[in-house]
């Protein structure tokens, strides 16, 4: 779920929830959360996750804390409009600068085009969900989306409660979309630009997830884009703004808006998935130290209730825990470049045993040990390899494993050794969702710090952190006080010794204005045919695959809001244990040189080096700077 609206992203999950709890996290609960560093901006993060319990077909909205407001009949105005260029959705919806979305009818056109693209039975008198990651412009956008939904005949909108945190109103919609799915919701809007910066000068985004929680398929997004090119009117309900800060139901004729609080429900889901008593036995130990960086994003609303109140971590284990509309002027992307507060803490002389961070909407994660970085490709492979033993949800074993095409082949080797079905899909979580719905996939991940399972239909940062805590706790369950604990680095190196190590590196050339001896096995432009619905996704990245299993991949990322991000992925498998401790940049240098030579990216971009390089070198460099 990404929890708060994915925690920042709203996500649907499996139809299995017993109840909707109304427990809240108050503004006061955030006051004790510290910043990682007095000189650095607070980073904020968000996550949403659905529950896996049986849920009654009708939600009981008549709890003592719920209020009802009746109003006049609904009047719908038809607003003339014209097509606006540039509204084609990318990998994760439509993302642009805030100022673009604030232009006349820009957001309204896209929302109306969405309704024009859906079959009437998918929204007329139906239930939809709305959530977001707390970033700037969410409050205004939420009101507009509600009014257009009402104008198009939607029966009910379920919204995650905006929480007052100082001067910030945070919309938490993580559990909400899960709830929506559970009560037969037809889909959900997610207001988020994920890991991109927030604020008046930065990014905003919108996407639509379907009834099972997965992002809308290309057949729908293509139709939305087509309708943005021919749109002529917007249907807008003439209703006042809805109070999104109080749990309750507001009705306008046959249309209603219900505000719910998702925090405790997400916690219930996680208790269904994981053994909290096992995790608590680790986290509450005096000889185990843990730091979670919420990056001032949506997961800040979930960190204290889960890690501190439920699992017994020290309150000062949460840093950058106060959600802010601009993420504390930070870049809420949990990698070695932007999560520098956490990296500095983990690479200090007496750093914690375990560190983790999550992004703007809570669906991405980064995992660190003391002076040790776990690559996302290794992370999902290690979770998969240990899931059956350490995580009760997988006690019968995973159904299958999958990764995005650019992600390293570490997960492939786990699938092969465990004799599990394996899938390589294009970048985009929607491709995993189809496989989950077909019952063939349990655990999946992307090299871009996204990890998840079929407990919901989105990647889930908090889930990944709890998965790692479960593995660490399981490995150390027989360790008595005073005995040295098995560390993150030891767990990773044990995995390498069993499966081999896949060296991996990624170079990003952001905001680019688009206009050794290796034997090549094949080169192609990756195309994926979905085994479930037969749909075809083409032009997903240019691959050069060599006979020794090494790969060079060039791909344009669709997650930015301006220009384009050119990404190079470099991978080389190394079975020799004696070479597993090499720096990734050293091990991959011949391939990196080849990739830069073939692509001529330095020449085309005018850049001597990438904006971001994702491997373990930057972590080492960060430690050296201290």
Residue, then its C-alpha position, 0 to 999 in steps of 0.5 A: x500500500x504504500x500506507x498513507x496514500x501509498x502511505x503517500x500512495x493509496x493502494x488496494x490490497x487483497x479483499x481481506x480486512x475484518x474491521x476499520x480501526x479509528x485509532x489516530x496519531x496526534x500532532x503531539x506524537x510527532x513532537x518527540x521525533x528528532x531530525x537526523x542532523x541539526x544542519x540538514x533538512x528533515x525528510x518525510x516519507x509515506x506508506x500505505x498498505x492494505x489488510x489481509x483479513x476477511x472484511x464484511x461486505x459493508x463497512x460500519x461507518x456508524x462508530x461513535x467517532x463518526x459524524x454525518x452531515x446531510x446537505x442539499x441535492x447535487x447540482x452539476x455544472x458543465x464547464x467548457x474547456x479545450x485540450x491541453x498538450x503534454x498530458x500523456x502518463x508515464x510509468x507512474x501516472x502524470x507528473x509535472x511541476x506544481x505550477x503546470x498543474x495549477x494552470x487553468x483546467x490542467x488537472x481538471x482536464x486529466x481527471x475528466x478525461x479519466x472518467x471519459x475513458x472508463x466504462x460507466x459501470x466502473x464509476x457510476x454510483x460506485x465507490x472510489x478512493x482518494x489519497x496522497x503523500x502530503x505534498x504541496x497542492x494535495x489539499x487543493x487538488x483533493x477538493x477538485x477531484x471530489x467535485x469532478x467525481x461527484x459531477x460524473x455520477x460517482x456514488x461515494x469517495x473514501x478519503x484518508x484523513x488530512x492530519x494537522x501537523x503544525x501548519x501542514x495538513x497530511x493526507x494519509x491514504x495508505x490503508x484506505x485503498x486497501x479498504x476500498x478494494x476490500x469493500x469492492x471499490x472500483x478504483x482510487x486516485x493517488x496524489x503523489x510524485x513519489x520520490x520527487x521533491x515537493x513544494x511550489x517550485x517542484x513536483x506533483x503527480x496523479x495516477x489511477x489504480x484499478x479495483x484490485x489495487x494495481x496501477x491502471x493498465x496501458x489500455x486505460x492510460x492510452x485511452x486517457x491520453x487520447x481523451x485529453x486530446x479531444x476533451x471539450x467539457x468538464x462536469x463539476x459538482x456545485x458543492x462546497x469544499x469538504x472538511x478532510x481533517x475529521x473522520x465522518x461522512x458528508x452527503x450531497x444528494x446521492x453523493x457522499x464523502x467518507x473520511x477515515x483514519x488508516x494508521x491502525x488498520x495498516x498496523x493490523x495488516x502488518x501484524x497479520x503478515x509478520x511475527x511482531x513478537x519475533x521482531x520485538x525480541x530483536x528491536x527491544x534488545x539493548x545491544x541492537x540499535x535501529x534508525x528509520x529515516x522517514x525523510x519528512x514524508x508520509x511514513x512519518x505518520x506510521x513510524x512511531x506507532x509501528x516501530x516505537x509503540x508496537x515494536x519497542x524501538x527507542x523514540x530517537x530511532x525515528x529521524x526526520x519523522x515529521x511530514x512536511x509539504x515540501x519534505x523539509x526542502x529535501x529530495x525524498x528519494x531513499x538512495x545513497x545520494x539523497x538520504x545522506x542524513x541516514x548514510x552519515x549515521x550508518x557510516x559513523x564509527x559507532x553507527x547503528x546495527x540497522x538503518x532504513x529509509x522510505x520515500x515521499x509516498x512510502x513505497x520505496x525503501x533503502x536498507x543499510x547495515x553498519x557501514x554496509x549498503x544493501x543494493x535493492x537487487x540483493x535486498x529483494x533476493x535475500x527477502x525471497x530466500x528467507x521469506x518462508x522461514x522468517x515471515x509467517x505470511x509465506x510459511x507455505x513458500x512463495x508462489x513465484x518471484x519477479x523483477x523488473x527487466x533492469x534489476x540484477x539477476x540476483x533474484x533469478x538465482x533464488x528462484x532457480x535454487x528454490x524451484x519457483x516460477x520466475x518472471x522478468x517484466x518491464x519497469x512498472x508495478x502494474x506488470x507485477x499486479x497482473x501476475x499477483x492477481x493470477x496467483x503466480x507471484x508472491x515477492x517482487x522488486x525493482x532496482x529503483x528501491x521498490x520491493x513488495x509482495x502480494x499482500x497489496x498491489x503496490x510496492x511497500x517501503x514499510x513492509x520491506x523494512x519489517x521483512x528485513x527486521x524479521x530476517x535479522x530477528x530470525x537469524x539471531x533468535x537463539x542469541x543470548x544477551x551479550x552474544x554478538x549478533x549476526x550483522x546485516x553484512x554477514x547475512x548478505x555475504x552468507x547469501x552471496x556464498x550460497x547464490x553468488x554475487x551479482x555486481x550491479x551499478x546504475x548511472x542516472x543523467x537527470x534532466x537531460x534534454x532529449x532530442x574488456x572483451x565481451x562476447x555479445x549474445x544478443x541485443x534488443x529493445x525489451x518487449x514484454x507480453x503479459x502472460x495473464x491478459x496478453x497485452x504487449x509493452x514495447x520499447x522498455x529499454x535497450x539491452x546488450x546481453x553478453x555470453x557470460x550473463x553480463x548486461x548493459x541496459x539503456x532506458x529512459x525513466x518515466x518518473x520525472x516531471x521535467x526533461x528526461x532521465x537517461x539511465x544506464x544499468x550495468x551488471x556482471x555475475x561473479x560466482x567466485x567468493x574471493x571476489x565478492x568484496x570488490x568495490x562495484x565500480x572496480x568490478x564493473x569498470x570494463x563494462x562501464x567504460x564499454x557502456x559509456x563508449x557505445x552510448x556516447x552519453x558524455x558527448x550527447x549530454x555534455x555531462x562528465x558524470x551522472x547525477x546519481x550513481x547507485x551502488x555501494x561506492x557512494x556509501x564508502x565515499x560518504x564514510x570517508x568524508x566523516 
